[in-house]
Amino acid sequence: MRPAPERRREILDTAAEVFAAQGYDATTVRRIADAAGLLAGSLYYHFDSKESMLDEILRAFLDELWARYDAVLDAALGPRETLEALVTESFREIDRHRAAVAIYQKESRHLREQPRFGYLAGSQRRFEEAWLRTLERGVAAGVFRTDLDVRLTYRFVRDTVWVAASWYRPGGQHSPEEIARQYLSMVLEGVALRDGHRTYASRTKKE
């Protein structure tokens, strides 16, 4: 008999919380089994290793993230609207997969050196390219500041958004959409082109 999908999902959710709280290397199969209300041996009926659990957790998160990102990128939105939609979808993913996002943030750098998790490096490249293209389109279209350092801006937005997994709790006072709106209002005040704006280079030339 195959284990019930619902039970597998419950175990994975529990494992994700333990990995996020304790770190992957420090987490034992016994610790996950205890948190899931199982004997350690019974856990192997569902998964052959903690590595398999982590792999499934990260793949489920990234598959959903890219399905939603690709829908935004394929929608032919303007650069500002694309940026807004990507930020909003990012916060929705934190809401749905908070523990997986926290694991990805903490563990991906050393995990992607392992053959089983090599896909993490490819996902990171896709992520960076999507955000950089959006910012570059905005600069070229005159929507974002002409003196914008797009790579620095990308890193700022990336880190500002995803670090929220360390404090966000689903069902809290603010919805992911509301948090996204607040973040965007702060970010876009810094990158949106305003009337009468002069670049740093033009100001220093006159001064």
ROBA-776242 format. One record per residue: z, y, x of N, C-alpha, C, O, CB in turn; residue in three letters. Coordinates in steps of 0.05 Angstrom, whole numbers, padded with zeros to 5 digits. Each point is the difference from the previous one (the first is absolute). Glycine has a CB too. Example, Ala and Ser with C-alpha at 12.3 -4.5 7.8 and 13.67 -1.06 7.14 Angstrom:
<nodes>
      npz      npy      npx     capz     capy     capx      cpz      cpy      cpx      opz      opy      opx     cbpz     cbpy     cbpx     r
    00156   -00114    00264    00000    00024   -00018    00000    00024    00018    00013    00000    00021    00012   -00023   -00059   ALA
   -00039    00044    00031    00001    00024    00016    00014    00022   -00015    00004    00022    00010   -00047   -00035    00014   SER
</nodes>
This chain:
<nodes>
      npz      npy      npx     capz     capy     capx      cpz      cpy      cpx      opz      opy      opx     cbpz     cbpy     cbpx     r
    00000   -00024    00017    00000    00024   -00017    00000    00025    00017    00014    00001    00021    00010   -00026   -00057   MET
   -00040    00045    00028   -00001    00025    00015    00023    00018   -00010    00006    00000   -00024   -00056   -00004    00030   ARG
    00063    00019    00011    00021    00019   -00009   -00011    00021   -00019   -00023    00008    00003    00047   -00016    00040   PRO
   -00008    00016   -00062   -00009    00020   -00020   -00006    00026    00014    00015    00009    00017    00013   -00031   -00052   ALA
   -00050    00035    00028   -00007    00026    00012    00022    00021   -00003    00004    00016    00018   -00052   -00026   -00027   PRO
    00062    00010   -00014    00021    00019   -00005    00022   -00003    00020    00011    00019    00010   -00023   -00018   -00058   GLU
    00019   -00026    00054    00022   -00005    00019   -00008    00008    00028    00016    00011    00015    00000   -00049   -00044   ARG
   -00041    00032    00036   -00010    00009    00026    00001    00030    00003    00008    00011    00021   -00039   -00051   -00020   ARG
    00024    00054   -00022    00001    00029    00000    00028    00010    00003    00005    00019    00016   -00045   -00017   -00045   ARG
    00059   -00014    00015    00028    00008    00003    00010   -00004    00029    00014    00017    00010   -00007   -00029   -00059   GLU
   -00014   -00011    00061    00008   -00005    00027   -00012    00020    00019    00013    00010    00019   -00008   -00059   -00030   ILE
   -00031    00055    00008   -00013    00019    00017    00013    00028   -00003    00003    00014    00020   -00046   -00040   -00024   LEU
    00049    00034   -00020    00013    00026   -00004    00027    00000    00014    00007    00021    00012   -00030   -00016   -00057   ASP
    00038   -00026    00043    00026   -00002    00014   -00004    00001    00030    00014    00015    00014    00005   -00042   -00052   THR
   -00038    00011    00048   -00006    00000    00029   -00008    00028    00010    00009    00008    00022   -00023   -00056   -00025   ALA
   -00002    00062   -00013   -00008    00027    00008    00023    00018    00003    00002    00016    00019   -00045   -00023   -00042   ALA
    00062    00006    00005    00024    00017    00001    00017   -00007    00025    00010    00018    00013   -00010   -00014   -00063   GLU
    00002   -00030    00056    00016   -00008    00024   -00014    00008    00025    00013    00011    00019    00005   -00050   -00045   VAL
   -00044    00035    00028   -00016    00008    00024    00003    00031    00004    00004    00009    00022   -00036   -00047   -00029   PHE
    00030    00053   -00015    00001    00029    00002    00027    00009    00009    00003    00019    00016   -00037   -00015   -00052   ALA
    00055   -00017    00027    00028    00008    00007    00008   -00009    00028    00013    00015    00014   -00002   -00017   -00063   ALA
   -00018   -00022    00056    00010   -00012    00025   -00020   -00001    00023    00008   -00003    00023    00021   -00024   -00051   GLN
   -00055    00031    00022   -00021   -00004    00020   -00010   -00028    00000    00016   -00019   -00005    00005    00055    00033   GLY
   -00046   -00040   -00021   -00012   -00026   -00002    00013   -00019    00020    00007   -00023   -00007   -00050    00044   -00007   TYR
    00045   -00013    00040    00011   -00018    00020    00029   -00009   -00005    00007   -00022    00005   -00038    00044    00027   ASP
    00046   -00004   -00044    00029   -00006   -00004    00004   -00016   -00026    00022   -00010   -00004   -00011    00052    00028   ALA
   -00031   -00045   -00040    00003   -00015   -00025   -00006   -00029    00003   -00020   -00008    00012    00007    00049   -00036   THR
    00031   -00058    00014   -00003   -00029    00002   -00009   -00010   -00028    00004    00013   -00020    00031   -00016    00057   THR
   -00046   -00021   -00036   -00007   -00014   -00025    00025   -00004   -00017   -00001    00003   -00025   -00039   -00026    00047   VAL
    00062    00016   -00009    00025   -00004   -00015    00009    00026   -00014    00009   -00001   -00023    00004   -00035    00056   ARG
   -00016    00059   -00020    00008    00025   -00013   -00017    00005   -00024    00010    00009   -00021    00004    00009    00065   ARG
   -00040   -00023   -00043   -00017    00004   -00023    00007   -00019   -00022    00002    00008   -00024   -00039    00007    00054   ILE
    00042   -00040   -00023    00008   -00020   -00020    00026    00007   -00014    00002   -00002   -00024   -00025   -00033    00051   ALA
    00042    00045   -00012    00026    00008   -00012   -00005    00023   -00019    00011    00000   -00022    00013   -00014    00063   ASP
   -00040    00033   -00033   -00005    00023   -00018   -00015   -00008   -00025    00003    00012   -00021   -00004    00018    00061   ALA
   -00016   -00051   -00038   -00016   -00010   -00023    00015   -00020   -00016   -00010   -00010   -00020   -00031    00019    00046   ALA
    00065   -00017   -00017    00016   -00020   -00015   -00011   -00028    00004    00001   -00016   -00019    00010    00051   -00014   GLY
   -00021   -00041    00057   -00011   -00026    00006    00014   -00012    00025    00011    00014    00016   -00055    00000   -00036   LEU
    00042   -00040    00023    00007   -00013    00025   -00023    00005    00019   -00023    00003   -00008    00051   -00038   -00015   LEU
   -00022    00037    00049   -00021    00006    00020   -00022   -00020   -00001   -00024    00007    00001    00058    00014    00028   ALA
   -00027   -00046   -00033   -00021   -00021   -00001   -00018    00003   -00024   -00023   -00006    00001    00054   -00024    00023   GLY
   -00019    00040   -00046   -00016    00003   -00025   -00021    00022    00003   -00021   -00001   -00014    00060   -00015   -00013   SER
   -00034    00035    00044   -00019    00022    00004   -00027   -00011    00011   -00021    00011   -00006    00059    00021    00014   LEU
   -00037   -00053    00007   -00024   -00011    00012   -00018   -00014   -00021   -00023   -00007    00005    00048    00001    00038   TYR
   -00014    00001   -00066   -00016   -00010   -00023   -00020    00021   -00008   -00022   -00006   -00011    00060   -00024   -00004   TYR
   -00031    00056    00019   -00017    00022   -00009   -00017    00011    00023   -00023    00008   -00004    00057    00003   -00031   HIS
   -00022   -00009    00059   -00013    00012    00023    00006   -00016    00025    00021   -00011    00003   -00018    00057   -00024   PHE
   -00023   -00048    00039    00004   -00016    00024    00015    00014    00022    00009   -00012    00019   -00050   -00012   -00031   ASP
    00044    00051    00010    00013    00015    00021    00005    00029   -00010   -00011    00008   -00019   -00010   -00037    00055   SER
    00039    00043   -00021    00004    00028   -00007   -00025    00016    00007   -00005    00021   -00012    00055   -00026    00019   LYS
   -00065   -00004    00013   -00025    00014    00006   -00019   -00001   -00023   -00014    00020   -00006    00020   -00032    00054   GLU
   -00008   -00011   -00062   -00017   -00002   -00023    00008    00020   -00022   -00016    00012   -00014    00007   -00060    00025   SER
    00036    00050   -00015    00010    00019   -00020   -00008    00029    00007   -00009    00014   -00017    00047   -00046    00008   MET
   -00034    00039    00034   -00006    00027    00008   -00030    00006   -00002   -00008    00021   -00009    00046   -00022    00040   LEU
   -00054   -00019   -00024   -00029    00003   -00002   -00009    00005   -00029   -00016    00018   -00006    00010   -00048    00046   ASP
    00018    00015   -00058   -00007    00003   -00029    00009    00027   -00010   -00014    00013   -00016    00017   -00063    00010   GLU
    00021    00059    00014    00010    00026   -00008   -00018    00022    00008   -00007    00018   -00016    00054   -00036    00019   ILE
   -00055    00018    00023   -00016    00022    00010   -00028   -00001   -00011   -00012    00021   -00006    00039   -00022    00048   LEU
   -00039   -00022   -00045   -00027   -00002   -00011   -00001    00009   -00029   -00019    00014   -00007    00010   -00052    00038   ARG
    00029    00031   -00047    00000    00009   -00027    00002    00030   -00002   -00014    00013   -00016    00036   -00056    00002   ALA
   -00005    00055    00031    00002    00030    00000   -00026    00013    00009   -00010    00018   -00014    00058   -00023    00024   PHE
   -00060   -00004    00012   -00024    00012    00010   -00024   -00004   -00018   -00017    00017   -00003    00035   -00023    00049   LEU
   -00020   -00018   -00058   -00023   -00005   -00018    00001    00019   -00024   -00020    00011   -00008    00020   -00059    00022   ASP
    00024    00053   -00025    00002    00018   -00022   -00004    00029    00008   -00014    00015   -00013    00046   -00047   -00009   GLU
   -00021    00039    00045   -00004    00027    00011   -00030    00006    00003   -00009    00021   -00008    00053   -00023    00031   LEU
   -00059   -00016   -00011   -00028    00005    00006   -00017   -00001   -00026   -00020    00014   -00002    00026   -00033    00048   TRP
    00002    00003   -00065   -00014    00000   -00026    00001    00028   -00012   -00019    00010   -00012    00029   -00059    00005   ALA
    00014    00061    00008    00004    00027   -00012   -00012    00022    00018   -00012    00019   -00011    00054   -00036   -00011   ARG
   -00039    00015    00048   -00013    00019    00018   -00030   -00001   -00003   -00013    00021   -00002    00051   -00025    00034   TYR
   -00050   -00019   -00033   -00029   -00002   -00002   -00010    00011   -00026   -00021    00012   -00001    00022   -00053    00029   ASP
    00015    00038   -00050   -00008    00012   -00025   -00001    00031    00002   -00017    00012   -00012    00037   -00051   -00013   ALA
   -00001    00050    00039    00001    00029    00005   -00024    00009    00017   -00014    00019   -00007    00064   -00019    00003   VAL
   -00054   -00015    00026   -00022    00008    00019   -00027   -00004   -00012   -00019    00014    00008    00049   -00027    00029   LEU
   -00033   -00005   -00056   -00026   -00005   -00013   -00005    00019   -00024   -00022   -00001   -00012    00025   -00047    00027   ASP
    00016    00064   -00022   -00002    00016   -00024   -00015    00026    00004   -00004    00015   -00019    00046   -00035    00004   ALA
   -00052    00026    00039   -00015    00024    00006    00015    00025   -00008   -00012    00019   -00011   -00030   -00045    00004   ALA
    00067    00027    00013    00016    00024   -00006   -00004    00020    00023   -00009   -00007    00022    00043   -00020   -00048   LEU
   -00027    00052    00021    00001    00020    00021    00022   -00007    00020    00017   -00016   -00006   -00035    00051   -00025   GLY
    00017   -00023    00055    00020   -00007    00021    00028    00006   -00008    00018   -00016    00006   -00053    00025    00027   PRO
    00040    00013   -00046    00028    00006   -00009    00009   -00020   -00021    00023   -00010    00002   -00030    00059    00007   ARG
   -00010   -00055   -00028    00007   -00020   -00021    00004   -00027    00012    00017   -00016   -00009   -00043    00043   -00024   GLU
    00010   -00034    00053    00003   -00026    00014    00027   -00001    00014    00015   -00020   -00002   -00064    00016    00008   THR
    00056    00025    00008    00026    00001    00014    00023   -00003   -00020    00019   -00015    00004   -00039    00044    00031   LEU
    00018   -00014   -00057    00021   -00002   -00021    00002   -00028   -00011    00022   -00010   -00004   -00030    00058   -00008   GLU
   -00014   -00061    00007    00000   -00027   -00011    00011   -00020    00020    00014   -00018   -00008   -00053    00030   -00021   ALA
    00032   -00009    00054    00010   -00019    00020    00030    00002    00003    00014   -00020    00002   -00057    00023    00022   LEU
    00053    00022   -00024    00029    00004    00002    00014   -00012   -00025    00020   -00014    00003   -00027    00056    00024   VAL
   -00004   -00037   -00050    00012   -00011   -00025    00000   -00030    00000    00020   -00013   -00007   -00035    00053   -00017   THR
   -00007   -00053    00032   -00001   -00029    00001    00019   -00011    00021    00011   -00022   -00004   -00059    00023   -00011   GLU
    00052    00014    00037    00019   -00009    00020    00029   -00001   -00011    00014   -00020    00004   -00043    00040    00032   SER
    00036    00000   -00051    00027    00000   -00012    00002   -00022   -00022    00022   -00011   -00004   -00017    00060    00014   PHE
   -00026   -00054   -00024    00001   -00022   -00020    00004   -00027    00014    00014   -00017   -00010   -00044    00044   -00020   ARG
    00017   -00030    00054    00004   -00025    00015    00029   -00002    00010    00011   -00022    00001   -00060    00023    00012   GLU
    00060    00021   -00004    00028   -00001    00008    00018   -00008   -00023    00019   -00015    00003   -00028    00051    00031   ILE
    00002   -00026   -00058    00015   -00008   -00024   -00002   -00030   -00006    00020   -00012   -00007   -00027    00059   -00011   ASP
   -00017   -00058    00021   -00005   -00028   -00006    00009   -00019    00023    00009   -00022   -00006   -00047    00036   -00023   ARG
    00036   -00005    00053    00004   -00017    00023    00018    00013    00021   -00007    00000    00024   -00038   -00022   -00032   HIS
    00067    00034    00000    00016    00015    00018    00009   -00016    00025   -00003    00010    00022    00019    00017   -00061   ARG
   -00007   -00051    00034    00010   -00017    00023   -00024   -00007    00018    00004    00001    00025    00033   -00019   -00054   ALA
   -00060    00011    00018   -00023   -00006    00017   -00009    00024    00017   -00007   -00004    00023   -00007   -00030   -00058   ALA
    00015    00058    00023   -00007    00024    00015    00020    00004    00023   -00008    00007    00022   -00013    00013   -00063   VAL
    00046   -00024    00036    00021    00003    00020   -00005   -00020    00023    00003    00007    00024    00030    00010   -00058   ALA
   -00039   -00042    00027   -00006   -00020    00020   -00024    00008    00017    00000   -00001    00024    00019   -00035   -00053   ILE
   -00040    00045    00015   -00025    00008    00014    00006    00023    00019   -00010    00000    00023   -00017   -00014   -00063   TYR
    00043    00033    00032    00007    00023    00017    00015   -00009    00025   -00006    00010    00022    00007    00019   -00063   GLN
    00018   -00048    00038    00017   -00008    00022   -00013   -00020    00018    00005    00000    00024    00034    00010   -00053   LYS
   -00054   -00029    00017   -00008   -00024    00015   -00029   -00001    00008   -00007   -00016    00018    00042   -00006   -00043   GLU
   -00053    00038    00014   -00028   -00005    00004   -00009    00003    00029   -00019   -00013    00009    00012    00029   -00055   SER
    00020    00002    00061   -00009    00005    00027    00002   -00025    00017   -00019   -00006    00015    00034    00053   -00019   ARG
    00006   -00062    00002    00002   -00025    00016   -00012   -00024   -00014   -00009   -00019    00013    00050    00037    00009   HIS
   -00041   -00018   -00049   -00012   -00022   -00015   -00030   -00003    00005   -00011   -00022    00002    00047    00027   -00036   LEU
   -00050    00018    00036   -00029   -00001    00002   -00009   -00011    00027   -00024   -00005    00003    00022    00044   -00033   ARG
    00020   -00043    00048   -00007   -00013    00026   -00001   -00031   -00004   -00010   -00014    00018    00031    00052    00007   GLU
   -00011   -00048   -00047    00000   -00029   -00005   -00026   -00007   -00016   -00007    00015   -00018    00058   -00016    00018   GLN
   -00064   -00021    00007   -00025   -00007   -00012    00001   -00001   -00031   -00019    00009   -00013    00009   -00035    00054   PRO
    00032    00016   -00052    00001   -00002   -00029    00000    00027   -00014   -00009    00002   -00023    00034   -00045    00029   ARG
   -00015    00063    00008    00002    00027   -00012   -00020    00019    00012    00004    00025   -00002    00045   -00034   -00007   PHE
   -00070   -00001    00021   -00020    00018    00011   -00013    00018   -00020   -00010    00022    00007    00002   -00056    00027   GLY
    00008    00027   -00059   -00012    00017   -00021    00014    00026   -00003   -00011    00019   -00011   -00003   -00060   -00013   TYR
    00039    00043    00033    00015    00025   -00002   -00014    00022    00016    00000    00023   -00008    00042   -00048    00001   LEU
   -00053    00018    00030   -00013    00020    00017   -00026    00010   -00014   -00005    00024    00000    00023   -00045    00042   ALA
   -00032    00003   -00055   -00025    00008   -00014    00007    00018   -00024   -00014    00019   -00005   -00008   -00061    00019   GLY
    00043    00036   -00028    00008    00016   -00023    00009    00028    00010   -00007    00020   -00013    00022   -00061   -00012   SER
   -00002    00042    00047    00009    00026    00011   -00024    00017    00007    00000    00025   -00005    00041   -00046    00023   GLN
   -00062    00009   -00006   -00024    00015    00006   -00014    00010   -00025   -00009    00023   -00001    00003   -00050    00043   ARG
    00004    00011   -00062   -00012    00008   -00025    00015    00023   -00013   -00012    00019   -00010   -00005   -00065    00003   ARG
    00043    00044    00008    00018    00021   -00011   -00005    00026    00014   -00004    00021   -00013    00038   -00056    00002   PHE
   -00034    00035    00037   -00004    00024    00016   -00028    00012   -00006   -00002    00025   -00003    00033   -00042    00039   GLU
   -00051    00001   -00036   -00028    00010   -00005   -00002    00013   -00027   -00013    00020   -00003   -00005   -00056    00033   GLU
    00030    00024   -00050   -00002    00011   -00028    00013    00027   -00001   -00012    00018   -00012    00012   -00064   -00007   ALA
    00023    00049    00030    00014    00026   -00001   -00014    00021    00018   -00003    00023   -00009    00046   -00047    00000   TRP
   -00052    00016    00032   -00014    00019    00017   -00026    00010   -00012   -00006    00024    00001    00026   -00046    00039   LEU
   -00035    00004   -00052   -00025    00008   -00014    00005    00019   -00022   -00015    00019   -00004   -00005   -00063    00016   ARG
    00041    00040   -00027    00007    00017   -00022    00007    00028    00010   -00010    00020   -00011    00027   -00059   -00015   THR
   -00001    00041    00047    00007    00026    00011   -00024    00013    00013   -00003    00025   -00003    00049   -00042    00011   LEU
   -00063    00002    00006   -00024    00012    00012   -00019    00011   -00021   -00012    00021    00003    00017   -00052    00035   GLU
   -00008    00016   -00061   -00016    00010   -00021    00010    00026   -00011   -00015    00018   -00007    00003   -00065   -00005   ARG
    00039    00049    00009    00012    00024   -00010   -00005    00024    00018   -00005    00022   -00010    00039   -00050   -00012   GLY
   -00032    00024    00048   -00005    00022    00019   -00029    00008   -00002   -00007    00024   -00001    00044   -00041    00032   VAL
   -00055   -00003   -00031   -00029    00006    00000   -00008    00015   -00026   -00018    00016    00000    00010   -00056    00028   ALA
    00022    00033   -00050   -00007    00013   -00026    00014    00026   -00004   -00005    00014   -00020   -00002   -00059    00002   ALA
    00024    00054    00037    00014    00025   -00004    00023   -00002   -00019    00010    00020   -00009   -00051    00003    00019   GLY
    00050   -00047   -00016    00023   -00004   -00018    00026    00001    00016    00020    00010   -00010   -00048   -00038   -00021   VAL
    00028    00017    00056    00023    00001    00017   -00006    00019    00023   -00023    00007    00006    00036   -00054   -00018   PHE
    00008    00056    00025   -00002    00020    00021   -00019   -00009    00022   -00001   -00023    00008    00047    00038   -00018   ARG
   -00061    00004    00020   -00020   -00006    00021    00013   -00006    00027   -00013   -00013    00017   -00020    00042   -00041   THR
    00058   -00020    00028    00013   -00005    00026    00018   -00025   -00002    00017   -00004    00018   -00019    00053   -00008   ASP
   -00001   -00064   -00031    00018   -00023   -00004   -00005   -00022    00021   -00023   -00008    00004    00024    00019   -00053   LEU
    00020   -00021    00061   -00002   -00023    00018    00003   -00024   -00018    00022   -00007   -00008   -00003    00032    00049   ASP
   -00042   -00038   -00048    00001   -00021   -00020    00016   -00024    00008    00013   -00012   -00016   -00058    00028    00001   VAL
    00045   -00023    00041    00015   -00023    00009    00030    00005   -00002    00015   -00017   -00008   -00053    00004    00039   ARG
    00046    00037   -00023    00028    00007   -00002    00009    00001   -00029    00022   -00009   -00007   -00025    00035    00050   LEU
   -00014   -00015   -00060    00006    00001   -00029    00002   -00027   -00012    00018   -00006   -00016   -00041    00050    00013   THR
    00005   -00062    00011    00001   -00028   -00010    00027   -00013    00007    00012   -00012   -00017   -00062    00009    00022   TYR
    00058    00006    00020    00025   -00012    00009    00024    00012   -00016    00019   -00015   -00007   -00039    00007    00053   ARG
    00019    00034   -00050    00022    00013   -00015    00001   -00011   -00029    00022   -00008   -00009   -00027    00049    00038   PHE
   -00018   -00042   -00042    00000   -00009   -00028    00008   -00030   -00001    00016   -00007   -00017   -00052    00041    00005   VAL
    00024   -00050    00029    00007   -00028    00001    00030   -00005    00003    00012   -00015   -00016   -00057    00006    00036   ARG
    00057    00022    00000    00028   -00005    00005    00017    00012   -00022    00021   -00012   -00007   -00030    00012    00056   ASP
    00002    00023   -00059    00016    00012   -00021    00000   -00016   -00026    00021   -00002   -00013   -00032    00046    00033   THR
   -00012   -00056   -00026   -00001   -00016   -00025    00014   -00027    00003    00018   -00006   -00015   -00062    00028    00004   VAL
    00037   -00037    00032    00009   -00028    00001    00029   -00002    00008    00013   -00020   -00006   -00059    00007    00018   TRP
    00057    00033    00001    00029   -00001    00007    00017    00000   -00026    00023   -00007    00001   -00032    00030    00043   VAL
   -00003   -00015   -00066    00015    00000   -00025    00010   -00028   -00008    00019   -00002   -00016   -00047    00041    00001   ALA
    00015   -00059    00025    00010   -00028   -00006    00028   -00004    00010    00014   -00018   -00010   -00061    00002    00013   ALA
    00057    00032    00016    00027   -00004    00010    00021    00011   -00019    00023   -00008    00001   -00041    00011    00045   SER
    00010    00015   -00065    00020    00010   -00018   -00007   -00003   -00030    00017    00002   -00017   -00006    00030    00052   TRP
   -00037   -00037   -00041   -00008   -00002   -00028    00011   -00025   -00013    00000   -00021    00013   -00042    00047   -00002   TYR
    00051   -00024   -00036    00008   -00023   -00015   -00014    00001   -00028    00003    00020   -00014    00042   -00021    00038   ARG
   -00059   -00020   -00031   -00013   -00001   -00026    00019    00005   -00022    00023   -00009    00000   -00056   -00023    00018   PRO
    00024    00046   -00039    00017    00006   -00022    00019    00023    00004    00018    00005   -00016   -00021   -00052    00004   GLY
   -00001    00062    00034    00017    00023    00006   -00006    00024   -00017   -00014   -00002   -00021    00018   -00015    00067   GLY
    00007    00040   -00038   -00003    00024   -00016   -00029    00010   -00002   -00007    00011   -00021    00053    00001    00035   GLN
   -00062   -00016    00007   -00027    00010    00000   -00020   -00023    00001    00004   -00020    00014    00011    00061    00009   HIS
   -00036   -00039   -00039   -00022   -00020    00000   -00016    00004    00026    00000    00021    00012   -00001   -00022   -00063   SER
   -00014   -00020    00059   -00017    00003    00023   -00021    00022   -00003   -00006    00014    00020    00012   -00062   -00011   PRO
   -00016    00052   -00033   -00019    00022   -00004    00013    00027    00003   -00013    00018    00011   -00012   -00048   -00042   GLU
    00049    00033    00022    00014    00026    00003    00006    00005    00030   -00003    00023    00009    00023   -00028   -00055   GLU
   -00011   -00015    00060    00005    00003    00029   -00026    00008    00014    00000    00017    00018    00038   -00050   -00020   ILE
   -00060    00020   -00005   -00026    00006    00012   -00008    00029   -00005   -00009    00014    00018   -00005   -00062   -00024   ALA
    00019    00058   -00018   -00007    00028   -00006    00017    00019    00017   -00011    00020    00010    00000   -00033   -00057   ARG
    00036    00007    00051    00017    00017    00016   -00009   -00001    00029   -00002    00021    00013    00040   -00029   -00044   GLN
   -00044   -00015    00042   -00010   -00002    00027   -00026    00015    00003   -00004    00015    00020    00027   -00059   -00015   TYR
   -00041    00041   -00024   -00026    00013    00002    00002    00030   -00001   -00014    00014    00014   -00007   -00054   -00035   LEU
    00040    00050    00005    00003    00029   -00001    00009    00011    00027   -00008    00022    00007    00019   -00025   -00056   SER
    00005   -00012    00063    00009    00009    00027   -00023   -00004    00021   -00004    00018    00016    00051   -00030   -00028   MET
   -00060   -00010    00011   -00021   -00005    00020   -00024    00019   -00004   -00009    00011    00020    00023   -00059   -00018   VAL
   -00023    00051   -00027   -00024    00016   -00004    00004    00029    00004   -00019    00015    00005    00005   -00049   -00037   LEU
    00038    00044    00030    00005    00028    00008   -00006    00004    00029   -00006    00023    00009    00042   -00019   -00044   GLU
   -00035   -00025    00051   -00006    00002    00028   -00029   -00005    00007   -00009    00009    00021    00055   -00023   -00012   GLY
   -00061    00000   -00026   -00028   -00007    00007   -00021    00011   -00018   -00023    00001    00007    00042   -00042    00012   VAL
   -00011    00050   -00043   -00020    00011   -00018   -00009    00028    00009    00017    00016    00009    00003   -00042   -00047   ALA
   -00046    00032    00037   -00010    00025    00008    00008    00022   -00020   -00002   -00004   -00024   -00037   -00019    00046   LEU
    00049    00045   -00012    00009    00022   -00017   -00016    00025    00006   -00011    00003    00022    00057   -00022   -00023   ARG
   -00049    00036   -00019   -00015    00025    00003    00012    00017    00022    00024    00002    00002   -00036   -00003   -00050   ASP
   -00005    00012    00065    00009    00017    00021    00010   -00015    00024    00011    00012    00019    00000    00021   -00053   GLY
   -00014   -00060    00034    00010   -00015    00023   -00017    00005    00025   -00024    00002   -00001    00041   -00038   -00031   HIS
   -00003    00039    00054   -00014    00002    00026    00010   -00023    00018    00024   -00007   -00001   -00029    00057   -00003   ARG
   -00013   -00062    00019    00008   -00021    00018    00017    00011    00022    00000    00024    00005   -00042   -00050   -00016   THR
    00057    00009    00025    00016    00008    00022   -00017    00012    00022    00008    00020    00012    00025   -00056   -00023   TYR
   -00057    00025    00016   -00018    00010    00020   -00009    00029   -00006    00000    00017    00018   -00015   -00064   -00008   ALA
    00008    00052   -00035   -00009    00027   -00007    00023    00020    00002   -00005    00023    00007   -00029   -00043   -00037   SER
    00058    00012    00023    00023    00019    00002    00005    00007    00029    00004    00024    00006    00015   -00044   -00048   ARG
   -00018    00000    00059    00007    00006    00028   -00023    00016    00014    00006    00016    00017    00021   -00059   -00015   THR
   -00051    00039   -00011   -00023    00016    00012    00004    00029   -00007   -00005    00017    00018   -00026   -00057   -00022   LYS
    00039    00046   -00021    00003    00028   -00007    00025    00012    00012    00001    00024    00006   -00024   -00033   -00048   LYS
    00043   -00008    00047    00025    00011    00011   -00002    00002    00031    00019    00009    00012    00007   -00029   -00051   GLU
</nodes>
